[in-house]
Each structure stands twice: as C-alpha cells, then as structure tokens.
C-alpha cells in the first residue's frame, strides 16, 4: 500500500483561471506638456479676479510693501 496521494486533483470541478484586473498601461507622454498647479496664478497665491474698484483698492492695500505705508 502506498501512502502517497493520488495524482491529479480531487476536486470535482475543473479549476478555472483567476480573472485578474488588467495591469495599467505605461504612458510615455511628456509630463512637461501638462499644466501643473503652480503654473497658474492661483498656484502662486493670486486671488480670483473680483470686479469693482473696491476690490482693487483692497488688494492694493493688502499687497502694499511695508515701506510704502
């Protein structure tokens, strides 16, 4: 008598290959063609344009250097 397991699988169902997610494709675009956040005025801390002379005056007073007071 042999104690070795019988060859082959004992499962009654045939094994199915696992369905895996396709791997993401490599993209070889030039990254410098895309605009980054700091390429915009907002990225440099600029405010969105607000209309009116009162908004312009407020911006002028907020951004005035200390030696101009």
C-alpha positions in Angstrom: 0.0 0.0 0.0 1.2 3.4 -0.8 0.7 6.5 1.4 1.3 8.9 -1.4 -1.7 11.0 -2.6 -3.3 10.0 -5.9 -2.1 12.1 -8.9 -4.3 14.8 -10.0 -6.8 17.0 -8.2 -9.6 15.5 -6.1 -11.9 18.5 -6.8 -15.0 17.6 -8.8 -15.0 21.0 -10.5 -12.2 21.8 -13.1 -10.1 24.6 -11.9 -10.8 27.9 -13.7 -8.0 30.5 -14.2 -8.4 33.5 -12.0 -9.7 36.7 -13.7 -7.3 39.4 -12.7 -7.5 43.1 -13.3 -5.5 44.2 -16.4 -2.3 45.9 -15.5 -2.3 49.7 -16.1 -0.6 50.6 -19.3 2.6 52.6 -19.2 2.2 56.2 -20.5 5.2 57.7 -22.1 3.8 61.2 -22.6 6.0 64.3 -21.9 5.0 65.3 -18.3 6.0 68.9 -19.1 3.2 69.2 -21.6 0.6 69.1 -18.8 -0.1 72.2 -16.7 0.7 71.9 -13.0 -0.9 73.7 -10.1 1.9 76.2 -9.8 1.7 77.1 -13.5 -1.4 79.1 -12.7 -1.9 82.4 -10.8 -3.9 80.5 -8.2 -0.9 78.2 -7.6 1.2 81.3 -6.9 -1.3 82.6 -4.3 -3.1 85.0 -6.6 -6.8 85.6 -5.9 -9.6 85.1 -8.3 -10.4 88.3 -10.1 -13.2 90.1 -8.2 -14.7 93.0 -10.1 -15.1 96.5 -8.8 -12.7 99.3 -7.7 -13.3 98.5 -4.0 -11.8 95.0 -4.6 -8.9 96.6 -6.5 -8.2 99.0 -3.6 -8.4 96.2 -1.0 -5.9 94.2 -3.0 -3.6 97.2 -3.3 -3.7 97.8 0.4 -3.2 94.1 1.3 -0.2 93.7 -1.0 1.5 97.1 -0.4 5.0 96.6 0.9 5.7 97.9 4.5 8.0 100.7 3.3 5.1 102.3 1.3 2.9 103.0 4.3 
